[in-house]
Amino acid sequence: MATIVLDGSVCLNREGACYKYYSALVPRIVGQGHNVVFTPGPPGVLDALRGPGVSVLERFTPKAPSWLPGGKLRRVLSKARLFVEKIAVGRGVRQNEARTGTTNDEVFFSFYYNLPPNPNTPTVIIVHDLIDEIFIEQFDSEQNRILRAKRLRAVENATQIICNSECTKRDFLKSYPQFADKTVSIYIGVDSDFYRQRIPEEQAKATLAKLGLNRPYILHVGGRVNHKNFELLANAYKQGNFGASHDLVCTGESFIESEKQFFKDLGIDKTVRHIRFPEEETLRVLYQHATVFAYPSKYEGFGIPPLEAMASGCPVIAARGGAVSEVSGGGSQLVSPDDPTEMIQALREVLDPKKAQALRERGKQHVEKFDWNTLAARIIDVFLKAAHSR
């Protein structure tokens, strides 16, 4: 029996990848007889994960008040607060074990390069991608230099390292070959049952109407900057004249002014639609009713939206590159990340119902490889290997 201490501080909302990852892992960890303790996170976000065998520690110290000006005093107070929090979290883990009457092997897991409250605790981290190093010219900022330093500190401290694809593992070991003996690759799973379950037609129609979607649409989910290569899809949408019959629906961050101007310059601003971070039920409707899901990214460390689309029964077109070819290639139509003509041709082909259905079937079969039961068991094995290492 072990106590898995999960880093709650990086779980910012219930729509993000971190919350989905924890939601899949926690019941399976508890199902094997282990305990889960979350370090403090944003208020309310982790509440739904509480239950037998699962504790969520409360924040011990308040954040610095918003009226306090920036500068040296604020930095000193922030460091003092973090120091106190680490002591409080460590004490909270001990108290949790005393309350349950167990003294367990303990392991800390961070979804984003944080160190454990107790420096002697065995630690597992996950590496999602090396985008900031591969595209270093685009990410050469003070913030990303801090990220790289934080990553190095985390991997040096880690007992075990999980990379979320073979592509990410290769990229990681090019930069950090000295950590090969403690690095494994394990895919992220997809809740296929959730996405496969059809939303009742009347409910789906009501959701689409509320969103103002009254035409067929091409769907894009995810970021749009730099390596995300969204311009490829926008140009293909324009050059293929798909706006005559389909909207282009994007989720995620709101359009910035340069994007709005880009759409105007292309003449597609009237048919490009935006939905800011839809809730899970809404996202499922969007996947299930899209004509096609398009993912033009040049590089991903994993890339989960194409798999969610496949599980939802939506045909997927994705660009070759990074882990997308590895993770999604078996169930999607792959195209060049640099030439919009291949994207245009693929989009035209998927308008043929027979070809669209064939792509749907490929996707449904492919996504079965990402079953959470199998993958979570491997992740938990890594946790236990780290927990028993000291």
Legacy VTK file of the C-alpha trace (Angstrom):
# vtk DataFile Version 3.0
C-alpha trace
ASCII
DATASET POLYDATA
POINTS 390 float
0.000 0.000 0.000
1.280 3.462 -0.911
0.285 7.082 -0.531
0.319 8.892 -3.868
0.699 12.637 -3.283
-0.627 14.454 -6.349
0.373 18.040 -7.089
-2.924 19.920 -6.874
-1.386 23.341 -7.483
-1.108 22.793 -11.242
-4.717 21.662 -11.683
-6.154 25.052 -12.567
-9.625 24.101 -13.836
-11.826 21.156 -14.722
-11.518 21.641 -18.477
-7.764 21.148 -18.733
-5.566 18.140 -19.391
-4.333 17.954 -15.791
-7.822 17.506 -14.331
-8.696 14.854 -16.938
-5.473 13.005 -16.137
-6.088 13.073 -12.392
-9.763 12.130 -12.845
-8.730 8.998 -14.712
-5.919 8.040 -12.325
-7.497 8.631 -8.912
-10.238 5.956 -8.952
-7.801 3.421 -10.357
-5.182 4.225 -7.691
-7.788 3.850 -4.949
-9.116 0.713 -6.640
-5.700 -0.908 -6.115
-5.907 -0.140 -2.381
-3.628 2.912 -2.278
-4.360 6.354 -0.820
-4.347 9.662 -2.696
-3.507 13.014 -1.133
-3.770 16.220 -3.180
-1.588 19.165 -2.256
-3.587 22.430 -2.147
-4.973 23.635 -5.450
-7.227 26.439 -6.656
-10.395 26.675 -4.533
-13.045 24.143 -5.458
-11.355 22.626 -8.503
-10.474 19.299 -6.872
-13.594 18.946 -4.728
-15.280 16.466 -7.059
-12.340 14.070 -6.657
-12.707 13.796 -2.872
-13.946 10.492 -1.501
-12.887 7.312 0.313
-9.129 7.054 0.077
-8.798 10.553 -1.395
-7.918 13.663 0.648
-7.517 17.222 -0.585
-5.322 19.381 1.648
-6.432 22.951 2.215
-4.203 25.950 1.640
-2.526 27.006 4.881
-1.436 30.534 4.091
-3.272 33.282 2.164
-1.964 34.704 -1.079
-0.392 38.134 -0.973
-3.178 40.746 -1.219
-3.763 42.274 -4.634
-3.137 45.776 -3.304
0.426 44.922 -2.300
2.752 46.367 -4.970
5.201 44.196 -6.851
8.892 44.228 -6.210
11.277 42.868 -3.619
8.821 42.822 -0.694
6.252 40.829 -2.658
8.918 38.334 -3.811
10.162 37.859 -0.245
6.622 37.306 1.041
5.930 34.857 -1.788
9.033 32.804 -0.973
8.133 32.817 2.727
4.611 31.670 1.903
5.877 28.795 -0.265
8.239 27.713 2.519
5.422 27.646 5.061
3.132 25.846 2.605
5.669 23.066 2.061
5.929 22.467 5.804
2.132 22.533 6.151
1.583 20.132 3.246
4.130 17.681 4.635
2.418 17.838 8.013
-0.948 17.329 6.300
0.262 14.141 4.612
1.510 12.806 7.976
-1.790 13.679 9.639
-3.710 11.949 6.861
-1.711 8.757 7.373
-2.266 8.940 11.139
-6.004 9.406 10.586
-6.198 6.337 8.333
-3.977 4.327 10.669
-1.359 3.586 8.017
2.294 4.334 7.471
2.719 4.010 3.754
5.420 4.208 1.154
4.986 7.670 -0.291
5.564 9.127 -3.746
4.945 12.631 -5.093
3.695 13.156 -8.647
3.676 16.495 -10.427
1.973 17.137 -13.731
4.229 20.135 -14.305
7.773 20.027 -12.939
7.091 20.959 -9.303
9.224 19.563 -6.480
7.753 17.633 -3.537
6.979 19.391 -0.224
9.432 17.012 1.444
12.725 16.929 -0.513
13.304 13.322 0.554
10.069 12.056 -0.996
10.510 9.908 -4.138
9.146 11.847 -7.084
7.635 11.081 -10.494
7.228 13.796 -13.122
5.691 13.763 -16.566
7.313 15.395 -19.600
4.658 16.515 -22.085
6.880 17.951 -24.814
10.106 19.788 -25.559
8.458 22.450 -27.728
10.265 25.317 -26.019
13.627 23.714 -26.834
12.845 22.441 -30.342
11.404 25.837 -31.370
13.775 27.784 -29.175
13.803 30.878 -31.422
10.037 31.234 -30.942
10.299 30.563 -27.209
13.448 32.511 -26.359
11.941 34.571 -23.558
12.748 35.025 -19.902
9.656 33.003 -19.004
10.787 30.038 -21.092
14.343 30.244 -19.796
12.843 29.938 -16.311
10.780 26.958 -17.531
13.874 25.192 -18.860
15.690 25.761 -15.573
12.652 24.460 -13.680
12.492 21.383 -15.924
16.181 20.615 -15.386
15.790 20.932 -11.620
12.735 18.647 -11.694
14.299 15.911 -13.839
17.471 15.941 -11.740
15.357 15.455 -8.626
12.956 12.889 -10.133
13.088 9.229 -9.182
11.174 8.248 -12.312
10.270 10.238 -15.437
7.272 9.541 -17.669
7.226 10.849 -21.250
3.801 10.834 -22.844
4.924 9.422 -26.207
7.913 7.798 -27.859
8.421 11.039 -29.779
8.632 13.033 -26.551
10.960 10.452 -25.043
13.324 10.720 -28.029
13.276 14.494 -27.870
13.782 14.477 -24.108
16.752 12.098 -24.218
18.429 14.167 -26.939
18.582 17.013 -24.439
18.924 14.924 -21.260
20.608 11.616 -22.194
21.956 11.205 -18.651
18.439 10.350 -17.425
17.748 7.457 -19.804
17.796 4.820 -17.045
14.857 6.388 -15.210
12.739 7.422 -18.215
9.782 5.531 -19.710
7.102 6.440 -22.244
3.416 5.925 -21.407
0.605 7.365 -23.476
-2.195 9.504 -22.086
-5.520 7.689 -22.118
-8.851 8.789 -23.539
-12.231 8.301 -21.884
-13.690 6.637 -24.972
-16.958 5.699 -23.249
-17.641 9.347 -22.415
-17.061 10.651 -25.927
-18.680 7.685 -27.676
-21.951 8.102 -25.774
-24.220 10.046 -28.103
-25.858 13.227 -26.871
-29.653 13.012 -27.487
-30.445 14.746 -30.763
-32.792 17.357 -29.320
-30.287 18.259 -26.607
-27.473 18.513 -29.186
-29.587 20.729 -31.448
-30.382 23.001 -28.514
-26.689 23.280 -27.616
-25.685 24.090 -31.206
-28.471 26.648 -31.494
-27.360 28.294 -28.252
-23.855 28.539 -29.713
-25.270 30.071 -32.889
-24.118 27.162 -35.066
-26.773 26.681 -37.727
-24.549 25.428 -40.564
-22.230 22.437 -40.978
-18.794 23.186 -39.566
-15.138 22.221 -39.589
-13.850 21.984 -36.020
-10.494 22.972 -34.550
-9.702 22.464 -30.848
-6.522 23.719 -29.177
-4.007 26.534 -29.414
-3.378 28.530 -32.569
0.042 30.167 -32.069
3.447 29.370 -33.560
3.914 25.609 -34.019
0.138 25.044 -33.821
0.180 26.080 -37.482
-3.412 27.325 -37.543
-2.660 29.496 -40.582
-2.441 26.325 -42.694
-6.056 25.438 -41.880
-7.279 29.021 -42.335
-5.598 29.293 -45.733
-6.944 25.906 -46.835
-10.428 26.936 -45.663
-10.176 30.099 -47.773
-8.540 28.605 -50.861
-10.917 25.635 -50.934
-13.949 27.964 -50.612
-15.289 25.876 -47.719
-16.867 28.971 -46.213
-19.624 28.692 -48.807
-21.021 25.644 -47.022
-19.225 25.317 -43.669
-18.260 27.481 -40.726
-14.798 27.112 -39.211
-15.313 26.652 -35.458
-12.389 27.208 -33.061
-12.241 26.662 -29.309
-9.699 27.870 -26.751
-8.317 31.331 -26.145
-10.233 34.267 -27.607
-9.100 35.619 -30.950
-6.499 38.347 -30.596
-6.572 41.461 -32.779
-3.934 40.155 -35.208
-6.014 37.004 -35.769
-9.162 39.024 -36.388
-7.275 41.119 -38.937
-5.865 37.955 -40.532
-9.405 36.579 -40.980
-10.546 39.895 -42.480
-7.618 39.947 -44.880
-8.511 36.413 -46.005
-12.179 37.334 -46.273
-13.327 34.584 -43.903
-14.126 36.662 -40.813
-17.893 36.176 -41.257
-17.692 32.359 -41.139
-14.966 31.776 -38.550
-16.581 31.173 -35.160
-15.093 31.045 -31.667
-16.198 29.172 -28.531
-14.065 29.900 -25.495
-13.106 26.744 -23.550
-16.384 24.810 -23.819
-17.439 22.539 -20.974
-17.091 18.791 -21.514
-20.729 18.244 -22.512
-20.552 21.074 -25.039
-17.240 19.837 -26.411
-18.731 16.383 -26.891
-21.586 17.892 -28.916
-19.088 19.825 -31.034
-17.051 16.697 -31.773
-20.075 14.529 -32.506
-21.689 16.970 -34.931
-18.638 18.329 -36.783
-18.244 17.429 -40.437
-14.538 16.959 -39.771
-11.962 17.725 -37.098
-8.794 19.401 -38.434
-5.520 19.491 -36.502
-2.754 21.288 -38.471
-0.124 21.439 -35.679
3.483 21.005 -36.802
4.559 19.526 -33.490
2.915 18.008 -30.417
4.355 16.001 -27.576
1.142 13.967 -27.650
-1.982 15.687 -29.000
-5.179 14.510 -27.298
-7.915 16.432 -29.215
-7.656 14.215 -32.340
-8.175 11.137 -30.159
-11.180 12.704 -28.439
-12.607 13.478 -31.875
-12.027 9.888 -33.040
-13.716 8.524 -29.921
-16.667 10.815 -30.692
-17.038 9.369 -34.180
-15.692 12.439 -35.979
-13.406 12.071 -39.037
-9.941 13.502 -38.308
-7.424 15.209 -40.574
-4.054 15.954 -38.950
-0.687 17.273 -40.047
2.358 15.032 -40.016
4.950 15.886 -37.405
5.986 15.398 -33.794
3.944 12.838 -31.939
0.797 13.409 -34.021
1.886 10.896 -36.659
2.720 8.387 -33.909
-0.354 8.926 -31.756
-3.080 9.755 -34.276
-1.772 8.552 -37.629
-3.466 5.164 -37.472
-6.913 6.714 -37.229
-6.618 9.965 -39.155
-5.850 11.302 -42.619
-2.343 12.793 -42.424
-1.380 15.770 -44.570
1.620 18.031 -45.061
2.063 20.692 -42.357
3.468 23.103 -44.946
1.265 22.793 -48.043
-2.409 23.811 -47.827
-3.237 21.895 -51.031
-3.071 18.556 -49.183
-5.362 19.906 -46.473
-7.784 21.182 -49.128
-7.842 17.799 -50.861
-8.384 15.939 -47.587
-11.215 18.278 -46.586
-12.883 17.798 -49.969
-12.593 14.031 -49.716
-14.191 13.908 -46.281
-17.286 15.630 -47.708
-17.940 12.309 -49.482
-20.126 10.376 -46.970
-18.504 7.029 -47.808
-14.987 8.345 -47.280
-16.039 10.134 -44.099
-17.538 6.914 -42.717
-14.389 4.952 -43.553
-12.322 7.528 -41.651
-14.737 7.360 -38.717
-14.324 3.598 -38.511
-10.538 3.873 -38.625
-10.639 6.400 -35.811
-12.932 4.331 -33.586
-10.673 1.296 -33.917
-7.480 3.294 -33.405
-8.599 5.036 -30.203
-9.063 1.683 -28.462
-5.261 1.604 -28.070
-5.557 4.445 -25.574
-7.680 2.670 -22.986
-7.211 4.261 -19.560
-7.400 0.964 -17.648
-4.279 -0.378 -19.359
-2.346 2.883 -19.336
-3.240 3.839 -15.749
-2.007 0.443 -14.535
1.384 1.186 -16.109
1.499 4.673 -14.581
0.645 3.306 -11.125
3.422 0.713 -11.513
5.868 3.597 -12.080
4.547 5.335 -8.950
5.064 2.173 -6.882
8.542 1.587 -8.322
9.496 5.112 -7.246
7.829 4.749 -3.845
9.745 1.559 -3.089
13.070 2.925 -4.298
14.125 4.536 -1.006
LINES 1 391
390 0 1 2 3 4 5 6 7 8 9 10 11 12 13 14 15 16 17 18 19 20 21 22 23 24 25 26 27 28 29 30 31 32 33 34 35 36 37 38 39 40 41 42 43 44 45 46 47 48 49 50 51 52 53 54 55 56 57 58 59 60 61 62 63 64 65 66 67 68 69 70 71 72 73 74 75 76 77 78 79 80 81 82 83 84 85 86 87 88 89 90 91 92 93 94 95 96 97 98 99 100 101 102 103 104 105 106 107 108 109 110 111 112 113 114 115 116 117 118 119 120 121 122 123 124 125 126 127 128 129 130 131 132 133 134 135 136 137 138 139 140 141 142 143 144 145 146 147 148 149 150 151 152 153 154 155 156 157 158 159 160 161 162 163 164 165 166 167 168 169 170 171 172 173 174 175 176 177 178 179 180 181 182 183 184 185 186 187 188 189 190 191 192 193 194 195 196 197 198 199 200 201 202 203 204 205 206 207 208 209 210 211 212 213 214 215 216 217 218 219 220 221 222 223 224 225 226 227 228 229 230 231 232 233 234 235 236 237 238 239 240 241 242 243 244 245 246 247 248 249 250 251 252 253 254 255 256 257 258 259 260 261 262 263 264 265 266 267 268 269 270 271 272 273 274 275 276 277 278 279 280 281 282 283 284 285 286 287 288 289 290 291 292 293 294 295 296 297 298 299 300 301 302 303 304 305 306 307 308 309 310 311 312 313 314 315 316 317 318 319 320 321 322 323 324 325 326 327 328 329 330 331 332 333 334 335 336 337 338 339 340 341 342 343 344 345 346 347 348 349 350 351 352 353 354 355 356 357 358 359 360 361 362 363 364 365 366 367 368 369 370 371 372 373 374 375 376 377 378 379 380 381 382 383 384 385 386 387 388 389
